[in-house]
Amino acid sequence: MLKPLTKEQTDSILRIAAEEFADKGFSGTAIGSIAGKAGVSVGVIYKYYAGKEDLFNACVAKSLGTMEEVLNTAKTSGGSMLEMADVLITEAQRFAKENPEYIRLYHQITVSGSPAGKTQTAELIESETARLYEGFIKSASEKGAIRRDIDPAAFAFFFDNLMMMLHFSYACDYYKDRFRIYCGDDVLDKDAFIKEQLMKFIGGALNG
């Protein structure tokens, strides 16, 4: 009888699976490779996941759960739009550095899709973030805390694009190189500077 996996083992399997899916895409990833790198049998993988698609979805769910914690932190901070942005930038930098495989998986999905289909996956990943950002911006505009001619939905989209590119710039090799070309070879060690400059950019857009 197979021993139940510990949380550490489950986290390891999902992290390795996310790396494989991110690097090879869904079709190019093999359960056997994931099992070998995780130090478990293929049978163990199939005991916990019905198949490759189920494992892929578990990786996406793990990433979404972590990001939901970040969004809840920003949502409950009770601050202004700029204070929320400050929290989100800090957490985006931390999350991308600590969990690059999940960011690269997200990037892979944007390029190649997922077994559930691009539209369904986009709705799953993006909808809560879109509602949160739009709600913050609409509330701030109604209170006169930011310029009133901003369209909340459009600005939420542009703001999320900034957060997405920030994630990619800390986790994906091409975007890391691009980051260095624009901001210097040591940019990945200058989190405070990058946050300061991005906050100025966002503040100008909100209040300009």
NUGUGU-11169 format. One record per residue (C-alpha): residue number from 0; residue in one letter; x, y, z. Coordinates in pm, 1 decimal. Layout:
k / r / east / north / up
NUM / a / X / Y / Z
...
% end
This chain:
k / r / east / north / up
0 / m / 0.0 / 0.0 / 0.0
1 / l / 132.7 / 341.7 / -98.6
2 / k / 212.6 / 585.1 / 179.8
3 / p / 21.9 / 915.0 / 163.4
4 / l / 233.3 / 1196.5 / 28.3
5 / t / 342.4 / 1466.3 / 269.6
6 / k / 268.0 / 1831.2 / 192.5
7 / e / 638.0 / 1877.0 / 113.1
8 / q / 624.7 / 1590.2 / -138.2
9 / t / 308.2 / 1722.2 / -298.9
10 / d / 455.7 / 2072.1 / -324.9
11 / s / 770.4 / 1923.5 / -480.4
12 / i / 571.1 / 1728.0 / -739.6
13 / l / 369.3 / 2036.4 / -835.6
14 / r / 679.7 / 2255.4 / -854.6
15 / i / 861.7 / 2005.2 / -1075.9
16 / a / 551.4 / 1953.8 / -1289.4
17 / a / 516.3 / 2330.6 / -1332.8
18 / e / 880.2 / 2347.9 / -1446.8
19 / e / 825.1 / 2068.2 / -1698.2
20 / f / 502.5 / 2217.5 / -1835.8
21 / a / 664.5 / 2562.9 / -1852.7
22 / d / 971.7 / 2434.9 / -2038.4
23 / k / 812.3 / 2173.9 / -2266.5
24 / g / 449.1 / 2271.9 / -2298.7
25 / f / 159.3 / 2041.8 / -2219.9
26 / s / 206.0 / 1803.5 / -2512.3
27 / g / 581.9 / 1775.2 / -2464.0
28 / t / 566.5 / 1691.9 / -2093.3
29 / a / 578.1 / 1329.5 / -1975.9
30 / i / 446.6 / 1203.7 / -1642.2
31 / g / 745.6 / 968.7 / -1621.5
32 / s / 989.5 / 1258.7 / -1633.9
33 / i / 803.9 / 1441.7 / -1356.8
34 / a / 794.7 / 1128.2 / -1141.6
35 / g / 1166.6 / 1062.0 / -1192.7
36 / k / 1268.0 / 1415.9 / -1097.0
37 / a / 1034.5 / 1410.9 / -796.8
38 / g / 1174.6 / 1077.9 / -677.6
39 / v / 841.3 / 895.4 / -685.9
40 / s / 691.7 / 626.3 / -906.7
41 / v / 457.2 / 697.5 / -1195.3
42 / g / 196.0 / 504.1 / -997.3
43 / v / 216.0 / 755.4 / -716.8
44 / i / 145.3 / 1038.6 / -959.4
45 / y / -160.0 / 855.9 / -1095.9
46 / k / -282.0 / 779.0 / -744.7
47 / y / -318.6 / 1151.6 / -677.4
48 / y / -388.6 / 1286.1 / -1027.3
49 / a / -618.6 / 1128.2 / -1285.0
50 / g / -377.3 / 1209.8 / -1565.8
51 / k / -154.7 / 1476.0 / -1716.9
52 / e / -439.5 / 1724.5 / -1759.8
53 / d / -540.4 / 1684.4 / -1396.2
54 / l / -180.0 / 1742.3 / -1287.3
55 / f / -155.9 / 2048.5 / -1511.5
56 / n / -473.9 / 2189.3 / -1359.2
57 / a / -336.0 / 2123.6 / -1009.9
58 / c / -27.7 / 2331.0 / -1097.4
59 / v / -247.4 / 2617.1 / -1217.2
60 / a / -463.3 / 2590.2 / -903.2
61 / k / -154.6 / 2598.0 / -680.2
62 / s / -30.9 / 2913.9 / -850.6
63 / l / -374.7 / 3076.7 / -835.0
64 / g / -405.6 / 2996.2 / -465.2
65 / t / -78.2 / 3171.0 / -390.9
66 / m / -168.2 / 3471.5 / -603.0
67 / e / -509.5 / 3491.7 / -437.0
68 / e / -333.0 / 3534.1 / -103.1
69 / v / -140.8 / 3827.6 / -250.9
70 / l / -459.4 / 3988.2 / -383.2
71 / n / -634.0 / 3942.9 / -49.1
72 / t / -341.0 / 4112.7 / 125.3
73 / a / -378.1 / 4411.9 / -106.9
74 / k / -757.0 / 4409.9 / -77.9
75 / t / -755.0 / 4413.8 / 302.5
76 / s / -474.3 / 4668.8 / 337.1
77 / g / -736.3 / 4944.6 / 348.6
78 / g / -509.6 / 5192.0 / 174.9
79 / s / -526.9 / 5412.1 / -131.7
80 / m / -489.2 / 5294.8 / -489.7
81 / l / -118.6 / 5379.6 / -477.9
82 / e / -73.7 / 5196.7 / -148.1
83 / m / -239.6 / 4891.5 / -301.7
84 / a / -5.7 / 4919.7 / -600.2
85 / d / 291.2 / 4937.2 / -364.3
86 / v / 184.3 / 4610.2 / -195.9
87 / l / 121.2 / 4439.2 / -529.1
88 / i / 459.1 / 4538.5 / -675.7
89 / t / 644.7 / 4418.2 / -366.6
90 / e / 456.9 / 4088.6 / -370.7
91 / a / 500.4 / 4047.6 / -746.9
92 / q / 877.0 / 4081.8 / -710.4
93 / r / 887.9 / 3836.5 / -419.9
94 / f / 656.6 / 3579.9 / -579.8
95 / a / 840.5 / 3579.0 / -913.2
96 / k / 1177.4 / 3528.6 / -744.2
97 / e / 1051.6 / 3253.9 / -513.3
98 / n / 825.5 / 3076.9 / -765.3
99 / p / 971.8 / 3133.3 / -1113.9
100 / e / 834.6 / 2801.9 / -1242.4
101 / y / 474.9 / 2915.2 / -1189.4
102 / i / 539.1 / 3244.6 / -1367.2
103 / r / 699.0 / 3058.3 / -1657.7
104 / l / 399.0 / 2822.0 / -1664.6
105 / y / 170.7 / 3126.0 / -1691.6
106 / h / 386.4 / 3254.4 / -1977.3
107 / q / 365.2 / 2915.4 / -2149.2
108 / i / -14.6 / 2925.8 / -2120.4
109 / t / -26.5 / 3271.0 / -2282.0
110 / v / 175.3 / 3136.9 / -2575.5
111 / s / 53.8 / 2780.5 / -2620.0
112 / g / -270.0 / 2760.2 / -2424.8
113 / s / -373.1 / 2482.0 / -2189.8
114 / p / -567.8 / 2156.5 / -2222.5
115 / a / -878.3 / 2342.0 / -2104.2
116 / g / -845.0 / 2590.9 / -2391.4
117 / k / -714.7 / 2946.3 / -2391.7
118 / t / -1046.5 / 3122.0 / -2334.1
119 / q / -1152.5 / 2907.4 / -2039.9
120 / t / -807.4 / 2928.1 / -1879.5
121 / a / -788.0 / 3304.9 / -1928.0
122 / e / -1125.9 / 3342.3 / -1758.6
123 / l / -1009.4 / 3126.2 / -1467.2
124 / i / -679.8 / 3309.7 / -1418.5
125 / e / -772.4 / 3668.8 / -1498.2
126 / s / -1132.9 / 3728.0 / -1390.1
127 / e / -1082.0 / 3781.1 / -1016.0
128 / t / -783.4 / 4009.5 / -1071.1
129 / a / -976.9 / 4213.4 / -1327.1
130 / r / -1269.2 / 4262.5 / -1088.6
131 / l / -1042.1 / 4356.8 / -798.2
132 / y / -841.7 / 4614.6 / -993.6
133 / e / -1147.0 / 4763.9 / -1161.0
134 / g / -1324.5 / 4794.5 / -825.1
135 / f / -1028.3 / 4971.5 / -663.4
136 / i / -993.8 / 5215.8 / -952.9
137 / k / -1366.6 / 5289.8 / -973.7
138 / s / -1386.3 / 5355.5 / -599.3
139 / a / -1078.7 / 5580.1 / -602.1
140 / s / -1215.7 / 5777.0 / -898.6
141 / e / -1556.0 / 5827.1 / -734.5
142 / k / -1385.2 / 5956.8 / -417.9
143 / g / -1179.4 / 6200.4 / -622.8
144 / a / -855.7 / 6033.8 / -507.5
145 / i / -745.7 / 5992.5 / -871.8
146 / r / -836.0 / 6167.3 / -1194.3
147 / r / -1202.1 / 6118.5 / -1286.1
148 / d / -1156.4 / 6070.4 / -1660.0
149 / i / -1000.5 / 5723.6 / -1615.6
150 / d / -1201.0 / 5430.2 / -1744.9
151 / p / -1174.0 / 5170.2 / -1462.8
152 / a / -1187.7 / 4863.0 / -1689.6
153 / a / -928.2 / 4991.0 / -1936.5
154 / f / -695.1 / 5113.8 / -1663.0
155 / a / -729.2 / 4780.3 / -1479.1
156 / f / -617.2 / 4606.9 / -1800.0
157 / f / -316.3 / 4835.2 / -1844.2
158 / f / -221.9 / 4806.1 / -1476.2
159 / d / -238.6 / 4426.6 / -1489.9
160 / n / -20.7 / 4431.0 / -1802.8
161 / l / 243.9 / 4612.1 / -1596.2
162 / m / 219.5 / 4349.6 / -1320.8
163 / m / 237.1 / 4066.9 / -1575.1
164 / m / 547.2 / 4208.4 / -1741.8
165 / l / 706.6 / 4263.8 / -1401.7
166 / h / 650.2 / 3896.6 / -1320.8
167 / f / 797.9 / 3785.1 / -1653.5
168 / s / 1096.1 / 4017.6 / -1609.5
169 / y / 1195.6 / 3844.0 / -1287.0
170 / a / 1124.4 / 3484.2 / -1393.6
171 / c / 1160.9 / 3425.2 / -1770.4
172 / d / 1507.7 / 3419.0 / -1928.1
173 / y / 1424.3 / 3632.3 / -2233.3
174 / y / 1248.9 / 3895.1 / -2022.7
175 / k / 1533.4 / 3893.8 / -1768.6
176 / d / 1775.7 / 3974.6 / -2050.1
177 / r / 1538.8 / 4243.8 / -2175.0
178 / f / 1517.8 / 4385.1 / -1821.7
179 / r / 1899.1 / 4404.7 / -1802.1
180 / i / 1927.3 / 4570.2 / -2143.6
181 / y / 1690.0 / 4848.1 / -2039.7
182 / c / 1785.6 / 4891.3 / -1673.7
183 / g / 2137.9 / 4757.6 / -1625.8
184 / d / 2308.4 / 4427.7 / -1549.6
185 / d / 2234.2 / 4451.7 / -1176.3
186 / v / 1863.7 / 4531.6 / -1212.0
187 / l / 1750.3 / 4200.6 / -1059.6
188 / d / 1917.8 / 4308.0 / -736.6
189 / k / 1751.8 / 4650.7 / -731.3
190 / d / 1395.9 / 4568.2 / -626.0
191 / a / 1346.4 / 4888.0 / -423.5
192 / f / 1464.3 / 5106.3 / -712.8
193 / i / 1238.6 / 4930.9 / -963.5
194 / k / 939.0 / 4961.8 / -731.9
195 / e / 1011.7 / 5332.0 / -679.2
196 / q / 1028.3 / 5400.5 / -1052.8
197 / l / 719.4 / 5194.9 / -1131.7
198 / m / 526.3 / 5371.8 / -856.6
199 / k / 618.3 / 5706.2 / -1014.9
200 / f / 493.9 / 5580.1 / -1351.3
201 / i / 164.0 / 5457.2 / -1205.6
202 / g / 120.3 / 5768.4 / -990.7
203 / g / 166.4 / 5990.8 / -1294.5
204 / a / -97.2 / 5796.7 / -1484.9
205 / l / -345.2 / 5811.4 / -1196.5
206 / n / -300.6 / 6176.3 / -1112.3
207 / g / -147.5 / 6337.4 / -1419.6
% end
